[in-house]
Amino acid sequence: MKIGFIGLGNVGGKLAGSLLRNGFDLSVHDLNAGLVAKFVALGAKSSSTPLAMMRDCDAVITCLPSPAASAAVVEEMLPAVDSSKIWMEMSTTDEAEVKRLATLVKDRGGAAMECPVSGGCHRADTGNISIFAGCDRATFERMLPTLTTLGRRVLHTGDIGTASVLKVMTNYLATANLLTCCEALVTMKAAGVDLNTTYEAMKISSGTSFVHETESQLILNGSRDVSFTMDLVKKDIGLFQKIADQAGVPLEISPLMVEIFNDGIARFGERELSPNIIRRLEEATGLDITAPGFPSELFDDEPEEAGYEVIPTGRAAPATKPAMAGE
């Protein structure tokens, strides 16, 4: 199977790298010619346009920074879509927009799936990231060998749109974790507690979280470089608030989070690294929330392993077998 990958940024480049490292016939495209050149040097092919890529490949993956960017690319590819083609959306996007684009692809006879990822750039780099896949079961099984190369844990979430909703929800939870970790670290520093001890107390307790065990380290190092920016956080928590509004759920914490990040963007800029939301509290207290011994960037210390489908609790595993890669 020939795979195309459009979008070689912080996450996309690492996901595409997993495909190339594992021997997939890969073509790449990005507005940054330098990123394309790096992949070509490693054995990938280059596609001049999204349209050319869809013509040449069996499946095309998009991993782009906004719904608008995905829309522009998919609409350009449409003339080359037929019953043999699959579009795979790996961006974090809006449910309504991914459904609209999927309908355009299906109207031309193609198949569409959304497969956003969760777990951080360091896990995308090793193929150990988690993937949510929204699509019909037949398409899911056809592409499962590709998905289990891109990530370790793959969850079939249901029809198109379900994965986007769940991905936005998990990013909302991650942001809530980040904000509470920031408040905890600053408060402990103000109370005179050693920050190295604070980190370990949080890590071994019921108060720990994936965000604490990753982003808190970067906060304490001072780099704060999680390869994610405040504008992207604002987009994601805004999408979650939109879902709640449409469902008539009167959230209380979510609007405050949106307000906090609006303030952070006003102070530090849209492209400021998201963990630097702690600067609001550092400036308010005059405290420096750093400590020795923490890394400046994250690395996945788990070995790359074959991925697998995650079966929701209470459900039986599907009786059918997925197609093998290349079938």
N, C-alpha and C positions, 0 to 999 in steps of 0.2 A: 504494500500500500504506500502510495506517495503522499506525504504530509507536507502541507504548507503552513508556515507560521508567520503571522504579521504582528509586529510589535515586540521589539527586543530590548525593552526597558528593564527596570530593576527586577521585576518578576518574570516578564516574558522571556528575557534573555536566559534566565536560569532554567525555565521550563523547556525552552527550545534546546538548551544544552543537554538536558536529560535524554531527549529523543536522539540527538546526534551521538551522544556517548554510547547509547545502546543500539546503534546500528540502523536507525531508521533512515529511509530515503527522504531527506529533508530539504525543502526549499524555504528561503527566508526573504522577508521584505521589511524595511523600516525606512523612515524618512532620514535617519542618521546613517549615511553611507559608511561611516567608520565601523559601526556595529555590524552591518552586513558583511563588510570585508573580513572582520574577525571570524565570522562563521564560515565564510567561503574558504578561508585559509585552513579551517579545521575539517573541511570536506563537504560542507553544505553547498547547495546550488543557490543562485540568486534569481529572484523574479523581479522584473522591472516594474510591474504594476500589480495591484490586487487582482485585476481582471485576468492578466496573464497567468498568475498563480492558480486561480480557480480553473482555468483551462487545462493547466498542466498537472494538477494534483487531484487525488481522490477525495481528500478532506483538507479543509483549510481552517486553521485555528486563528482567532483574533484575540489579542491581549493588549488592550488599549486603555488610555487614561480616562476616557469619558464616554457616555452614551452617544454623544454627537460624533465622536471620532469613529466609533464602531459603525454607526449608521452610514457615514460617508463611505467607509470601506466596503460594507456589505452591499450597498446600493450600486457601487461600482462593479462588484463581482457578479451581480445578478445575471447579465446576459450569458455568462458561461455556465450557469447552473442547469443541471438536468438530473435525471433520476439516478445517475451514478455518483452524484456529488453530496458531500456533507459539509455543513458549516458548524464549527464548534466555537462558541463564545466563552472565553476564559476571563473576560473582564468582570469587574464588579459593576453591575448596571441596574437600570430600572426595570421592574417586572413588565410594565406595559410596553416599554420600548423593545425588550428582547422578544416579547410575543409578536409585536408588529413585524420585526425583521424576520423572525422565524416563519411567519405567514407568507412573506414575500418569497422566501426560499422554497417553501413547500408548494406555493402556487406554480413554481417552475419545475416541480417534480422532485426537488432535492429534499434532503433530510436536514434537520437542525437540532442542535443540542446546546444547552448552556452548561458550562462546567467550571464555575468559579472555584478558587482555591483558598485555603485557610491554613495558617501555620507559620507565616513569615518567610522572608527571602532566603534565610539560611537553610530552611527545609526544602524550599523550591530548588535550591542548588544541588541537593543530594537526591532528589526524587522521593523524598520522605514526607512531602506535604500532603494535606488532605484535600479531597476534591468532592464537590457536590455536583451531581449530574441530573439535570432536568430534561427529559425527552421521553419518547415512547420506548418500551422495553426492547424492541427489536434493534433500534439504533444504539441503545446503550450496550447491548450484547455485542454488536458488531464492533464498537469502538472500545470495549473494555480492555483489550490488550494494550491499546495506546494509553488509555487512562491509567492503567496500573504500572506503566512505565513513567508517566509524568508524576504520579503520586503513589503513596503507600496505601492510604485508606480511601476507598471510593464509595460514596453513598448515592444510590439511585433515589432521588427525592420525589419523583413523580413526573408530571407533565411539565412542559416548558413554562417557566415562570416561578416554579416552586424553589429551584436552586437559588435564584436571585433573591427571593424573599428571605430564605434561610441564611444566605451569605451576608446580607445586610444586617440581619439580626445578630449574627456572630460578631460582626464588626462593631455594632452598638455595644455589645457586652464587653468586648475588648477595650473600647474607649472608656466605658464606665470603670473597668478594672484599672486602666491607666490613671484616671483622675483620682481614684481612691488611693492608689499607691503613692501618687504625688503628695496627697494630703497627709498620708501616714508618715512618709519620710520626713517631710518638713516639720510635722508636729513632734516627732521623736527627736529631731535635731534641736528644736526649740526647748524641749523638755530636758535636754542634756544627755540623751542616750546616744551611745556610740552607733554610728550608721552601719558599720560592718556587722555589729551584733544585731542591729535592727533588721538588716537584710536576712540574716540567718533565722531570726525568730519568725519573720513572716514566711520564709520558705518552708520551715518544718511544721508549720501550724495549720489550723483550719482556715486561716486567712490567706493562704497562698493561691496562686493562679499562674497560668501560662504567661500572662503579661508580666507579673512580678518576676518570674524566674528568667525572663528575657529582657524586657525593657527597663526594669529597675536596675539591672547591671549597667546598661548604657547610660542611664541617668547618673548613677554614682560614679562612673568613669568620667563623665563630663562630655563625652562625644555626642551622646543623644542620637547617634546615627542609626536609626532603624530602617532607613530607606523608605520612609513614609512621611508625608507632609501634612500640614494643618488643613490645606484646602481639600485634600482627599478625605480626611476625617470628617470635615464639615459636609462633604457630599454624602458620605455613607450614613452619618447619623441623621442627616436631613431626609434621606430616603427612608430610614426606619420610622422617623416621625410621620412621614407621608403615609406609610402603610398603616400606622396606628390611627391617624386622622380618618383615613378612608374606611377603616373598620369600626370607627366610633369608640375607640379606647381612650379614655381620659388620662393620658400619661402625666406623671409629675416630675420624674427624674430626667426624662429625655429632653424636655424643653430647656431645662437648666443647663444640660450638657451643650446644647446648641448655642445657648447664650455665652457660655464659657469659651467655646471655640471661636465664636464671633469676636469676642473681646481679644483672644489671643492673636487672631489674624489682624485685627486693627492695630495691635501693639507691635507685632513682630513680623508680619507679612504672611501672605498665603503659602509661600514655599518654605517657611520655617519648619524644621523637623518636628514631628508631632510630640515627642516626649518633652520638648522644650515648653510645653504648656506649663510645666513646673516653674518656669521663670516668673509667672504671675505671682506665685507665692514666695519665690526667692526675693523678688523685688519688694514685696509687701513686708517681708520680715527682715530683710538684710542678711539672710543666711545663704551660705554656699552649700548646696546639697551634693557634695562629692565625697568620695572615700577611696583610699588606695586599694589596689588589688583586683579591680574589676576590668573586664575587657573593653576595648574601644569599638569592637564589632562582634557580631555573633557568628558562631560556626556550629553546624550541626555535628554533634559528637556521636550520633548513631550511624552505623554503617548503612549504606544503601541496600535496601532489601526489596524483593518482589512485592508489588502491591496486591491488594485483594479487595473484594467487595465487602462492605460493611452491611450486615443484615440488621434492620431495626429490631430492638427487643420485642419479643412477642410474635414475631413473624417467622415463617418457615423460609428457608433458602429457596430461591427459584429452581424449578425442576429442570429448566433448559440449560444447556451448556453454551458459554460464550464462544464466538468465532475466534479462531487463532489469528495472530497477526499475519497480515498479508492475504487473508482469505476474502 
